[in-house]
Amino acid sequence: MMAMWTSFLDWPGFARPLVAMVVYGVVGIGLMALGFKVFDWMTPEIHVQRELAEKHNIAVAIVMAAVILGVAAVTVMAMV
């Protein structure tokens, strides 16, 4: 069983990009969560869950979507 796994890792055309994809994915998700938490920390007056779930505030949803897309753009450019 171990020989199959080591031969898979030695396959140069597939293993390195796969590992890089997983690592970049985990780092990207972590940076996205960190960016969202920083925005949440900077705006303590906005209670996102209450505004969206109870009050159905579409403006807050649009702002949060813009924040997520902005943090995603910065994360992608930082990782390139």
Secondary structure, 3 states (H helix, E strand, C coil): CHHHHHHHHCCCCCHHHHHHHHHHHHHHHHHHHHHHHHHHHHCCCCCHHHHHHCCCCHHHHHHHHHHHHHHHHHHHHHHC
